[in-house]
Amino acid sequence: MQRYPTISIVMHWLIAILIIAAFILGSCMTDLRISPTKLKLYSWHKWLGVTILGFVALRLLVRLIKGAPSYPDSMQVWEKQAANAAHIGLYFLMFAVPLSGYLYSYAAGFPVVYLGLFELPALIEPNPEWKDSLKEAHEILTKCMFAIVLLHIGAALKHQFINKDGVLQRMLPTKSNKEST
């Protein structure tokens, strides 16, 4: 059975954990009253987004260089096309969600100070006219990502428990993964 390279597996699960953390943090922080705690949570959310963006760029580069294992012959053509579309959608959203949040933050007049150490460049100036649209875009893109992630998980579980075709094992971290990093 072909597997993803070890670096791709590590990046997949690391990015998944970071996305879940950012989603939970984003869901919790917005309902809080303004306070030092809320501002700290917003900073952490931004740090996660920037970190995710960097790891996704690295993951995409690895995928372009090392490729991905082919799908099993047992998969129908439409299933392969749907899987490819979902992966393209996930990559798009893993870039679009943090970028929209980044732009929203600057449009609202709040810089992104990564890990509290250095301010990242402002891609746009504060702009009250764009602020609400960018916030809405960030929320809509996040909901789209949530939906595709659920679809992705559902498909992986279908392959594991119904098809039993080894698709999930290609991305599971195991001691026997002998692919090169």
C-alpha positions as CSV (number, residue, x, y, z in Angstrom):
1,M,0.0,0.0,0.0
2,Q,1.4,3.4,-0.9
3,R,1.6,5.9,1.9
4,Y,2.1,9.6,2.2
5,P,5.7,10.7,3.0
6,T,6.3,11.0,6.8
7,I,6.6,14.8,6.5
8,S,3.2,15.0,4.9
9,I,1.6,12.8,7.6
10,V,3.2,14.9,10.4
11,M,2.1,18.1,8.7
12,H,-1.4,16.8,8.1
13,W,-2.1,16.0,11.7
14,L,-0.3,19.1,13.1
15,I,-2.3,21.3,10.8
16,A,-5.5,19.4,11.7
17,I,-4.9,20.0,15.5
18,L,-4.1,23.7,14.9
19,I,-7.2,24.2,12.8
20,I,-9.4,22.6,15.5
21,A,-7.7,24.7,18.2
22,A,-8.2,27.9,16.1
23,F,-11.9,27.0,15.4
24,I,-12.6,26.3,19.1
25,L,-10.8,29.4,20.2
26,G,-12.6,31.5,17.5
27,S,-15.9,30.2,18.5
28,C,-15.4,30.9,22.2
29,M,-13.7,34.3,22.1
30,T,-16.3,36.2,20.0
31,D,-19.0,35.9,22.7
32,L,-16.8,37.2,25.5
33,R,-17.1,40.8,26.8
34,I,-14.2,43.0,26.0
35,S,-11.5,42.3,28.6
36,P,-7.7,41.5,28.8
37,T,-8.6,37.8,28.5
38,K,-10.6,38.4,25.3
39,L,-7.7,40.4,23.8
40,K,-5.3,37.6,24.7
41,L,-7.5,35.0,23.1
42,Y,-7.7,37.1,19.9
43,S,-3.9,37.2,19.9
44,W,-3.7,33.5,20.3
45,H,-6.2,33.0,17.5
46,K,-4.2,35.2,15.2
47,W,-1.0,33.3,16.1
48,L,-2.7,30.0,15.3
49,G,-3.9,31.4,12.0
50,V,-0.4,32.7,11.0
51,T,1.2,29.4,12.1
52,I,-1.4,27.4,10.1
53,L,-0.8,29.5,7.0
54,G,3.0,28.9,7.2
55,F,2.6,25.1,7.8
56,V,0.0,24.9,4.9
57,A,2.4,26.6,2.6
58,L,5.1,24.1,3.6
59,R,2.7,21.2,3.2
60,L,1.7,22.3,-0.2
61,L,5.3,22.6,-1.3
62,V,6.0,19.1,0.0
63,R,2.9,17.8,-1.9
64,L,4.0,19.5,-5.1
65,I,7.5,18.0,-4.7
66,K,6.8,14.5,-3.4
67,G,3.2,14.0,-4.7
68,A,0.5,11.9,-3.2
69,P,-0.2,8.2,-3.4
70,S,-2.6,7.2,-6.1
71,Y,-6.1,6.2,-5.2
72,P,-7.0,2.5,-5.0
73,D,-8.3,1.0,-8.3
74,S,-11.5,0.1,-6.4
75,M,-12.5,3.8,-6.2
76,Q,-15.0,5.0,-8.8
77,V,-13.9,7.8,-11.1
78,W,-16.5,10.2,-9.5
79,E,-15.0,9.3,-6.0
80,K,-11.5,10.2,-7.2
81,Q,-12.8,13.5,-8.7
82,A,-14.7,14.3,-5.5
83,A,-11.6,13.5,-3.4
84,N,-9.5,15.8,-5.6
85,A,-12.1,18.6,-5.5
86,A,-12.3,18.3,-1.7
87,H,-8.5,18.4,-1.3
88,I,-8.3,21.5,-3.6
89,G,-11.1,23.1,-1.6
90,L,-9.3,22.3,1.7
91,Y,-6.0,23.8,0.4
92,F,-7.8,26.9,-0.8
93,L,-9.6,27.3,2.5
94,M,-6.5,26.7,4.6
95,F,-5.0,29.7,2.8
96,A,-8.2,31.8,2.5
97,V,-9.4,31.5,6.1
98,P,-6.2,32.8,7.8
99,L,-5.6,35.4,5.1
100,S,-9.2,36.7,5.4
101,G,-8.7,36.9,9.2
102,Y,-5.4,38.7,8.8
103,L,-6.9,41.2,6.4
104,Y,-9.9,41.7,8.7
105,S,-7.6,42.4,11.7
106,Y,-5.8,45.1,9.8
107,A,-9.0,46.6,8.3
108,A,-10.3,46.8,11.9
109,G,-7.1,48.7,12.9
110,F,-5.6,45.8,14.9
111,P,-2.1,44.6,14.0
112,V,-1.0,41.0,14.0
113,V,1.9,40.7,16.4
114,Y,3.1,37.2,16.0
115,L,3.7,35.4,19.3
116,G,3.8,38.9,20.9
117,L,7.3,39.4,19.4
118,F,7.0,41.2,16.1
119,E,4.3,42.9,14.1
120,L,3.6,41.3,10.7
121,P,3.4,43.6,7.7
122,A,0.1,45.3,7.1
123,L,-1.2,44.2,3.7
124,I,-4.0,46.8,4.0
125,E,-4.5,50.0,5.9
126,P,-7.3,50.3,8.5
127,N,-10.5,50.5,6.5
128,P,-13.9,50.6,8.3
129,E,-15.7,50.1,5.0
130,W,-13.9,46.7,4.5
131,K,-13.9,45.6,8.1
132,D,-17.4,44.1,8.2
133,S,-17.1,42.5,4.7
134,L,-13.8,40.9,5.7
135,K,-15.2,39.7,9.0
136,E,-18.2,38.1,7.2
137,A,-15.9,36.5,4.6
138,H,-13.7,35.1,7.4
139,E,-16.8,33.6,9.1
140,I,-18.3,32.2,5.8
141,L,-14.9,30.7,4.8
142,T,-14.5,29.1,8.2
143,K,-18.0,27.5,8.0
144,C,-17.1,26.2,4.5
145,M,-13.9,24.8,5.9
146,F,-15.8,23.2,8.7
147,A,-18.2,21.5,6.3
148,I,-15.4,20.2,4.0
149,V,-13.5,18.9,7.0
150,L,-16.5,17.0,8.2
151,L,-16.9,15.6,4.6
152,H,-13.2,14.7,4.6
153,I,-13.5,12.9,8.0
154,G,-16.7,11.1,6.8
155,A,-15.0,10.0,3.6
156,A,-12.0,8.7,5.5
157,L,-14.3,6.7,7.9
158,K,-16.2,5.3,4.9
159,H,-13.0,4.1,3.4
160,Q,-11.9,2.6,6.7
161,F,-15.1,0.8,7.8
162,I,-17.2,0.3,4.6
163,N,-14.8,0.1,1.7
164,K,-11.9,-1.3,3.8
165,D,-9.5,-0.2,1.1
166,G,-6.6,1.2,3.1
167,V,-7.1,4.8,2.1
168,L,-7.1,6.0,5.7
169,Q,-3.9,4.1,6.5
170,R,-2.0,6.1,3.9
171,M,-2.3,9.1,6.3
172,L,-2.2,7.4,9.7
173,P,1.0,7.8,11.7
174,T,2.5,4.4,12.3
175,K,5.8,3.0,13.3
176,S,5.9,1.1,10.0
177,N,5.8,4.2,7.8
178,K,9.0,3.7,5.8
179,E,8.5,6.5,3.3
180,S,11.3,9.0,3.1
181,T,10.8,12.4,4.7
